[in-house]
Amino acid sequence: MNYDHADVTAGLAAFQGLYPEKIALSLDRIMHLLDAMGRPQDRLPPVIHVAGTNGKGSTCAYLRAMAEAEGLTVHVFTSPHLVRFNERIRLAGKLIDDQRLIDWLARTRAALGDHQITHFEATTAMALLAFSEVPADLLILEVGLGGRYDATNVIETPALSVITPIDFDHKQFLGTDLAGIAAEKAGIIKPNCPVASAPQSRVSAEVIASTAAENGSDLQTLSIEDIELVPENVALAGTHQRYNAALAGLALRMVFGSQISSAAIWNGAKSASWPARLQRLQPGPLTDIVGGIPVWLDGGHNPHAGGAISDVLRQMGGTTVMVSAMMASKDHGEFFRTFEGVVEDVHTVPNAQGHHGADPAALAQAAALYLPRATAHHSLQEGLKAAAVTGPSQILICGSLYLAGDVLAMNDEYPA
C-alpha cells in the first residue's frame, strides 16, 4: 500500500521503467547522472559509509544518536523505507519534507534526460543532491545491496567505511559463496580511508583484512574494550544491539577522535530509535485485535536476523506465537529453523501488496519442517486473531520489512 504524498508518488513514478531490470549492479548509470548534476557527491560533509548484511540500519541509528548527542548535525540515507519514502532521507536531523523532496525529484529527472537508470540509482543520486545543498557535520550513508557496485559507492574518499556482520542474503544477486559476498561488501573500502568492522566469520574477516591491506586502509575490528564503552542495556532490544552500538561508537571515535565524548556515545546508545527492530507496538487499531497481549515487530528476514530475534525471545521467557510473511525470494526454511525450540505456533499471512510475497500456504509448509504448528491465513488481521486465541505471553510479527511497514501504518505508528 502506498502512503506517500500524491506528488511524491508522481515524482518517484517518473523513474519507473527506465531500465529493464529492477536491480542491475553497476556504477556506470549513476555516475552518468551525477556528472549531469554537477557531481554533488564531491560536495558532501564527511561520510560514514555502512555496508554489511545485518545491523546496518541499527548501526546507522546509533551513529546518528551518538553524533547528535554531541551536538553535531547529521544527514542520514537508509533503505528501504517502512511507510513513506521520506524516511530514507534525513536532512540535518529531520526527515525530508514533501515539498523539497518533490523539487529535488524533479531536478533529478530533468538532469537524467533520456538516460537509462534504475529507480534506486536515480533516487540515490537525488538524495546526494539534497545532502550537498543542506549544511551538516556528518552524512551517514547506508548501502542498499552488496557494496562494490551499489549506487551509494560513489564517494571517492569517505571519512570511514563500516562493515557490519556479513551473512547470506540476496543470494540471487550476491551468490552463495560467503567469501564472494564478503568481497562485495568490502568493495566500499577506498584507498587510504579507514575501516571499522564488526566481528566476522573467519572467511569474511580474512577478505576484509586483505582488502583493507591492498588499499592501505587502517582496519579496526570491534573489541571487548569498545563494547564496554556502551551500556549493557542499549536502546534497541537484543544482545546483538550492544555490538551495533559499540561499532557505532568505534566508528565515531575513528572519525572525530576526542570531539566525540564518552558521554555522547553512552547517551546515544541509550536513546537511539529504529522502527521495526524488535519494536514493541503501542496500543492502536491493529494491536486492539489481540487485547492486552504484547506485540513485537521486527523486519528481520534472513537466518542471521532470525537467530538474533530468537535470542531475545529466550531472554523474554514465556510463550511466543509468531505471525509471519516473507518475500518469495527469501530462504524461508532456514529462517524458521532459527526459531526451533523458541516458537511453537506460526501463523503465516500475505505480504504487503505490490511485492512478490510468498504464498502463506507454502510459507506454512516451510515453517512446519522445523516448528510444531503452522497455519496459513488470508490476512494479517486473521492471523493476529488466531495467534491471540492461545493466550501467549507475546506475539511476534516478523519476516519482512514490507509487512512491518504495513503493520506500523495500520497501527497508526508512523516513523518520524
C-alpha positions as semicolon CSV with decimal commas, in nm:
position;residue;x (nm);y (nm);z (nm)
1;M;0,000;0,000;0,000
2;N;0,124;0,350;-0,084
3;Y;0,127;0,606;0,199
4;D;0,325;0,880;0,020
5;H;0,201;1,227;-0,071
6;A;0,041;1,213;-0,416
7;D;0,300;1,446;-0,572
8;V;0,584;1,246;-0,417
9;T;0,433;0,932;-0,569
10;A;0,420;1,105;-0,908
11;G;0,780;1,225;-0,874
12;L;0,901;0,877;-0,788
13;A;0,697;0,725;-1,070
14;A;0,896;0,932;-1,320
15;F;1,189;0,693;-1,259
16;Q;0,989;0,374;-1,308
17;G;1,056;0,163;-1,613
18;L;1,370;0,349;-1,720
19;Y;1,578;0,031;-1,703
20;P;1,461;-0,323;-1,786
21;E;1,587;-0,469;-1,455
22;K;1,482;-0,359;-1,106
23;I;1,836;-0,420;-0,980
24;A;2,145;-0,418;-1,203
25;L;2,468;-0,385;-1,006
26;S;2,683;-0,125;-1,180
27;L;2,809;0,228;-1,115
28;D;2,807;0,349;-1,476
29;R;2,448;0,471;-1,484
30;I;2,451;0,666;-1,159
31;M;2,790;0,819;-1,238
32;H;2,650;0,947;-1,570
33;L;2,359;1,109;-1,385
34;L;2,578;1,255;-1,111
35;D;2,804;1,409;-1,374
36;A;2,498;1,571;-1,532
37;M;2,401;1,706;-1,188
38;G;2,741;1,865;-1,127
39;R;2,887;1,586;-0,911
40;P;2,706;1,652;-0,581
41;Q;2,896;1,358;-0,427
42;D;3,202;1,583;-0,419
43;R;3,027;1,849;-0,206
44;L;2,921;1,648;0,098
45;P;3,007;1,664;0,467
46;P;3,229;1,383;0,600
47;V;3,072;1,048;0,501
48;I;3,050;0,730;0,706
49;H;2,961;0,458;0,456
50;V;2,793;0,149;0,609
51;A;2,776;-0,194;0,444
52;G;2,707;-0,545;0,575
53;T;2,425;-0,798;0,587
54;N;2,264;-0,740;0,926
55;G;2,263;-0,446;1,162
56;K;2,326;-0,173;0,903
57;G;2,014;0,024;0,988
58;S;2,056;-0,014;1,363
59;T;2,422;0,088;1,342
60;C;2,320;0,396;1,142
61;A;2,060;0,478;1,409
62;Y;2,325;0,458;1,682
63;L;2,569;0,665;1,476
64;R;2,310;0,937;1,438
65;A;2,202;0,932;1,804
66;M;2,560;0,950;1,931
67;A;2,664;1,227;1,692
68;E;2,355;1,430;1,776
69;A;2,419;1,377;2,147
70;E;2,748;1,558;2,086
71;G;2,562;1,843;1,915
72;L;2,652;1,755;1,556
73;T;2,403;1,795;1,271
74;V;2,357;1,472;1,078
75;H;2,228;1,365;0,737
76;V;2,120;1,001;0,701
77;F;2,040;0,788;0,395
78;T;1,886;0,444;0,456
79;S;1,671;0,197;0,264
80;P;1,416;0,061;0,226
81;H;1,155;0,278;0,390
82;L;0,878;0,128;0,601
83;V;0,577;0,354;0,540
84;R;0,677;0,666;0,347
85;F;0,967;0,726;0,108
86;N;1,065;1,034;0,311
87;E;1,208;0,801;0,579
88;R;1,506;0,726;0,354
89;I;1,641;1,082;0,368
90;R;1,707;1,268;0,692
91;L;1,837;1,621;0,641
92;A;2,022;1,776;0,937
93;G;1,823;1,561;1,176
94;K;1,475;1,579;1,023
95;L;1,301;1,365;0,764
96;I;1,288;1,539;0,428
97;D;0,961;1,730;0,383
98;D;0,731;1,660;0,089
99;Q;0,784;1,986;-0,097
100;R;1,162;1,975;-0,101
101;L;1,151;1,607;-0,192
102;I;0,922;1,685;-0,486
103;D;1,154;1,964;-0,603
104;W;1,470;1,751;-0,584
105;L;1,296;1,464;-0,763
106;A;1,200;1,700;-1,048
107;R;1,554;1,839;-1,077
108;T;1,698;1,489;-1,087
109;R;1,454;1,379;-1,355
110;A;1,539;1,683;-1,564
111;A;1,913;1,612;-1,536
112;L;1,859;1,249;-1,634
113;G;1,716;1,324;-1,977
114;D;1,672;1,003;-2,178
115;H;1,944;0,815;-1,991
116;Q;1,864;0,463;-1,863
117;I;1,879;0,411;-1,486
118;T;1,723;0,200;-1,211
119;H;1,485;0,353;-0,959
120;F;1,724;0,307;-0,666
121;E;2,012;0,463;-0,858
122;A;1,806;0,767;-0,950
123;T;1,674;0,825;-0,600
124;T;2,021;0,777;-0,451
125;A;2,154;1,046;-0,685
126;M;1,865;1,269;-0,581
127;A;1,949;1,214;-0,213
128;L;2,313;1,305;-0,273
129;L;2,199;1,626;-0,442
130;A;1,986;1,709;-0,137
131;F;2,271;1,633;0,104
132;S;2,507;1,854;-0,097
133;E;2,277;2,156;-0,064
134;V;2,193;2,141;0,308
135;P;2,477;2,201;0,556
136;A;2,559;1,928;0,811
137;D;2,853;1,796;1,007
138;L;2,817;1,432;0,900
139;L;2,648;1,211;0,641
140;I;2,566;0,851;0,734
141;L;2,524;0,660;0,408
142;E;2,381;0,307;0,415
143;V;2,450;0,065;0,130
144;G;2,138;-0,066;-0,040
145;L;2,263;-0,405;-0,164
146;G;2,613;-0,551;-0,170
147;G;2,869;-0,273;-0,171
148;R;3,114;-0,270;-0,460
149;Y;2,852;-0,189;-0,725
150;D;2,586;-0,039;-0,502
151;A;2,464;0,305;-0,607
152;T;2,593;0,458;-0,283
153;N;2,952;0,355;-0,363
154;V;3,034;0,676;-0,547
155;I;3,213;0,855;-0,263
156;E;3,582;0,869;-0,353
157;T;3,717;0,944;-0,005
158;P;3,472;0,860;0,275
159;A;3,578;0,955;0,623
160;L;3,521;0,592;0,722
161;S;3,388;0,264;0,582
162;V;3,192;0,049;0,829
163;I;3,115;-0,318;0,775
164;T;2,851;-0,481;0,996
165;P;2,815;-0,862;1,031
166;I;2,820;-1,042;0,696
167;D;2,597;-1,340;0,623
168;F;2,393;-1,488;0,338
169;D;2,119;-1,270;0,191
170;H;2,006;-1,158;-0,155
171;K;2,151;-1,482;-0,290
172;Q;2,003;-1,418;-0,634
173;F;2,231;-1,113;-0,666
174;L;2,528;-1,187;-0,439
175;G;2,552;-1,565;-0,472
176;T;2,604;-1,835;-0,210
177;D;2,981;-1,810;-0,157
178;L;3,049;-1,629;0,170
179;A;3,394;-1,515;0,059
180;G;3,241;-1,368;-0,257
181;I;2,969;-1,193;-0,058
182;A;3,231;-1,052;0,180
183;A;3,432;-0,926;-0,119
184;E;3,126;-0,739;-0,246
185;K;3,066;-0,580;0,095
186;A;3,436;-0,494;0,131
187;G;3,413;-0,319;-0,206
188;I;3,325;0,002;-0,022
189;I;3,679;0,019;0,120
190;K;3,869;0,303;-0,050
191;P;4,244;0,370;-0,075
192;N;4,389;0,519;0,243
193;C;4,045;0,554;0,405
194;P;3,999;0,386;0,746
195;V;3,767;0,090;0,807
196;A;3,573;-0,025;1,113
197;S;3,440;-0,381;1,117
198;A;3,214;-0,584;1,341
199;P;3,345;-0,926;1,445
200;Q;3,309;-1,155;1,143
201;S;3,335;-1,519;1,050
202;R;3,689;-1,629;0,970
203;V;3,622;-1,623;0,595
204;S;3,471;-1,273;0,597
205;A;3,736;-1,136;0,834
206;E;4,014;-1,257;0,603
207;V;3,853;-1,093;0,300
208;I;3,803;-0,761;0,481
209;A;4,159;-0,763;0,617
210;S;4,314;-0,838;0,278
211;T;4,102;-0,573;0,104
212;A;4,198;-0,313;0,364
213;A;4,566;-0,405;0,329
214;E;4,551;-0,381;-0,051
215;N;4,408;-0,030;-0,018
216;G;4,649;0,085;0,252
217;S;4,348;0,140;0,478
218;D;4,369;0,124;0,856
219;L;4,135;-0,153;0,979
220;Q;3,999;-0,163;1,332
221;T;3,778;-0,452;1,441
222;L;3,535;-0,416;1,730
223;S;3,698;-0,522;2,058
224;I;3,581;-0,603;2,409
225;E;3,713;-0,264;2,518
226;D;3,490;-0,094;2,257
227;I;3,186;-0,289;2,378
228;E;3,248;-0,186;2,738
229;L;3,214;0,180;2,638
230;V;2,839;0,137;2,581
231;P;2,580;0,033;2,840
232;E;2,469;-0,330;2,869
233;N;2,108;-0,230;2,810
234;V;2,111;-0,019;2,496
235;A;1,808;0,145;2,340
236;L;1,721;-0,138;2,098
237;A;1,634;-0,486;2,223
238;G;1,878;-0,774;2,198
239;T;2,238;-0,858;2,289
240;H;2,336;-0,804;1,926
241;Q;2,228;-0,440;1,954
242;R;2,501;-0,372;2,209
243;Y;2,750;-0,479;1,942
244;N;2,584;-0,247;1,687
245;A;2,601;0,043;1,933
246;A;2,964;-0,032;2,014
247;L;3,051;-0,044;1,644
248;A;2,890;0,298;1,601
249;G;3,092;0,432;1,893
250;L;3,415;0,295;1,748
251;A;3,333;0,449;1,409
252;L;3,272;0,795;1,552
253;R;3,592;0,786;1,757
254;M;3,784;0,692;1,442
255;V;3,636;0,987;1,253
256;F;3,614;1,260;1,517
257;G;3,857;1,149;1,786
258;S;3,820;1,337;2,113
259;Q;3,547;1,556;1,962
260;I;3,310;1,271;2,045
261;S;3,285;1,234;2,421
262;S;3,228;0,914;2,614
263;A;2,906;1,069;2,743
264;A;2,773;1,122;2,389
265;I;2,847;0,761;2,296
266;W;2,681;0,636;2,615
267;N;2,377;0,863;2,585
268;G;2,333;0,792;2,215
269;A;2,342;0,418;2,285
270;K;2,059;0,469;2,533
271;S;1,845;0,698;2,316
272;A;1,866;0,565;1,958
273;S;1,546;0,458;1,786
274;W;1,499;0,240;1,479
275;P;1,147;0,128;1,385
276;A;1,063;-0,240;1,327
277;R;1,371;-0,373;1,502
278;L;1,216;-0,561;1,793
279;Q;0,983;-0,269;1,843
280;R;0,701;-0,313;2,091
281;L;0,386;-0,181;1,930
282;Q;0,177;0,076;2,111
283;P;-0,198;0,046;2,166
284;G;-0,366;0,109;1,832
285;P;-0,616;-0,020;1,576
286;L;-0,408;-0,330;1,499
287;T;-0,297;-0,425;1,850
288;D;-0,654;-0,383;1,971
289;I;-0,726;-0,708;1,784
290;V;-0,526;-0,909;2,039
291;G;-0,635;-0,728;2,355
292;G;-0,358;-0,671;2,603
293;I;-0,110;-0,925;2,466
294;P;0,226;-0,755;2,395
295;V;0,302;-0,741;2,022
296;W;0,661;-0,711;1,898
297;L;0,756;-0,618;1,542
298;D;1,077;-0,699;1,357
299;G;1,164;-0,668;0,989
300;G;1,434;-0,939;1,003
301;H;1,411;-1,175;0,708
302;N;1,724;-1,392;0,694
303;P;1,870;-1,664;0,920
304;H;2,121;-1,433;1,090
305;A;1,842;-1,194;1,187
306;G;1,621;-1,484;1,293
307;G;1,890;-1,608;1,529
308;A;1,923;-1,264;1,688
309;I;1,546;-1,239;1,738
310;S;1,534;-1,590;1,888
311;D;1,798;-1,495;2,143
312;V;1,583;-1,205;2,260
313;L;1,273;-1,425;2,283
314;R;1,464;-1,673;2,502
315;Q;1,557;-1,388;2,734
316;M;1,196;-1,270;2,749
317;G;1,073;-1,614;2,851
318;G;0,711;-1,720;2,839
319;T;0,539;-1,840;2,524
320;T;0,572;-1,668;2,187
321;V;0,340;-1,705;1,891
322;M;0,465;-1,582;1,555
323;V;0,278;-1,409;1,272
324;S;0,491;-1,404;0,959
325;A;0,503;-1,302;0,595
326;M;0,810;-1,317;0,374
327;M;0,925;-1,235;0,025
328;A;0,912;-1,529;-0,214
329;S;1,286;-1,499;-0,282
330;K;1,398;-1,549;0,081
331;D;1,523;-1,869;0,245
332;H;1,204;-1,948;0,435
333;G;1,305;-2,280;0,588
334;E;1,637;-2,158;0,725
335;F;1,468;-1,850;0,871
336;F;1,210;-2,056;1,057
337;R;1,472;-2,309;1,168
338;T;1,633;-2,041;1,386
339;F;1,314;-2,033;1,597
340;E;1,319;-2,406;1,670
341;G;1,257;-2,462;2,041
342;V;1,156;-2,097;2,089
343;V;0,832;-2,064;1,890
344;E;0,570;-2,336;1,854
345;D;0,277;-2,168;1,680
346;V;0,332;-1,986;1,349
347;H;0,055;-1,809;1,160
348;T;0,155;-1,718;0,805
349;V;-0,012;-1,429;0,622
350;P;0,017;-1,249;0,285
351;N;0,297;-0,996;0,249
352;A;0,233;-0,629;0,176
353;Q;0,056;-0,561;-0,153
354;G;0,272;-0,477;-0,452
355;H;0,559;-0,705;-0,351
356;H;0,633;-1,061;-0,455
357;G;0,536;-1,222;-0,127
358;A;0,548;-1,592;-0,052
359;D;0,216;-1,778;-0,061
360;P;0,102;-1,820;0,302
361;A;0,032;-2,192;0,248
362;A;0,381;-2,254;0,108
363;L;0,529;-2,048;0,389
364;A;0,342;-2,258;0,646
365;Q;0,481;-2,574;0,485
366;A;0,835;-2,438;0,518
367;A;0,775;-2,344;0,883
368;A;0,628;-2,687;0,961
369;L;0,962;-2,851;0,876
370;Y;1,105;-2,705;1,197
371;L;0,821;-2,580;1,418
372;P;0,535;-2,784;1,568
373;R;0,235;-2,592;1,433
374;A;0,198;-2,368;1,129
375;T;-0,129;-2,231;0,993
376;A;-0,188;-2,020;0,681
377;H;-0,432;-1,727;0,682
378;H;-0,582;-1,492;0,426
379;S;-0,498;-1,167;0,606
380;L;-0,279;-1,016;0,875
381;Q;-0,584;-0,945;1,092
382;E;-0,698;-1,306;1,066
383;G;-0,352;-1,429;1,160
384;L;-0,335;-1,198;1,462
385;K;-0,675;-1,311;1,588
386;A;-0,568;-1,675;1,561
387;A;-0,238;-1,600;1,734
388;A;-0,418;-1,443;2,029
389;V;-0,655;-1,735;2,088
390;T;-0,398;-1,946;2,275
391;G;-0,315;-1,661;2,514
392;P;0,062;-1,639;2,457
393;S;0,297;-1,424;2,663
394;Q;0,378;-1,222;2,349
395;I;0,314;-1,216;1,976
396;L;0,597;-1,158;1,730
397;I;0,528;-1,020;1,382
398;C;0,831;-1,073;1,159
399;G;0,978;-1,188;0,827
400;S;0,954;-0,881;0,602
401;L;1,023;-0,509;0,616
402;Y;0,732;-0,458;0,376
403;L;0,500;-0,634;0,618
404;A;0,647;-0,424;0,900
405;G;0,563;-0,106;0,712
406;D;0,200;-0,207;0,670
407;V;0,181;-0,304;1,038
408;L;0,307;0,037;1,151
409;A;0,069;0,220;0,921
410;M;-0,228;0,006;1,026
411;N;-0,146;0,072;1,390
412;D;-0,103;0,449;1,334
413;E;0,269;0,440;1,428
414;Y;0,440;0,633;1,153
415;P;0,823;0,660;1,173
416;A;0,930;1,017;1,243
